Amino acid sequence: MTPRPRALGAALAALALVGSLSACSDSSKPGTLAQHEMNATPSAQVTSAPASGAKVIDVTVTGTTVTPDGGRIQIKVGQQVIFKIQADAKGEVHVHSSPATAIFYPAGASQASITLTQPGIIEVEIENLGKPVAQLEVQ
């Protein structure tokens, strides 16, 4: 038995919708989820220490190796999260929150700060490598 063309079209449309919702977003493309973009600050330009109570996550990217490697990290709603990044090449950290946040980092040492305001499990990955960094458990 072959599927009807209308049913097949509806199934393909549903698959396309699911794919677009699960993919990384780009605010420059109409019809996609919003994304916040920022640049990590080179460590030599950081002039202040992290705020008291901030969660500092040290991220190292060497070749295709990333540490940490996707473990769960607990943070509180509204708590500042600072990514201290040491990388041998420039790249991009994606924080799959709402809205998603893309952090572009240079080669060398840099850092970026975000604050998450919604509870849940937030995936963090090195986008250009497709490697997980952490799962932020926001409570």
Order of alpha helices (4+ residues) and beta strands (2+ residues): alpha-beta-beta-beta-beta-beta-beta-beta-beta-beta-beta-beta
